[in-house]
Amino acid sequence: MEDKILLTAPNVTAYYDAVNDWLYLDWHGELDLELIRTNCLQVARCFLTKRYKRILNDNTNIMKITPDVAPWLAKEFLPYMRMVGIEYVAWVYSPSMEVQNDTEVALEKLSAPVVALFDDMASAYDWLSGVKFKSPVMLTPIQSVTQIMTDLKNRILSLGGSVS
């Protein structure tokens, strides 16, 4: 795997895997709502520089999250992934059963992108490598890609971030 580091934040490192043309997110530590918001804001900036269709989301180094993280992810962050072109996410579980349960709560009502859950990196990697892409479909035909990107930038700014 030939990876380029795109982001190093307190609890996540984001890499661009050029060989597979996907974003690899390596989450670690104990996460509360403030940390997850800050880290997701940083990750969202990666979406502004390149369109990714696939993400390998590694939670193997997350030991704990607070109960308010899963609802925030489900409502405020994960639905926007489809708007920026993400089609598939291979999500590797944390070894913590509590975090696994919270992950399932966050993903429960998510209809897009397609998220597959895995217990190990090798299975996630294999699945994401072989998944077949569907033709791009505009999920919100009224909005253009430019409008979606503008909305994402505005959300980042409203959370106290900056967009370069």
ABEGO torsion letter per residue (X at the ends): XBBBBABBBAABBBBBBAAAGBBBBBBBEBBBAAAAAAAAAAAAAAAAABBBABBBBBAAABABBBAAAAAAAAAAAAAAAAAAGBABBBBBBBABAAAAAAAAAAAAABAOBBBBBBABAAAAAAAAAABBBBBBBBABAABBAAAAAAAAAAAAAAAGBBBX
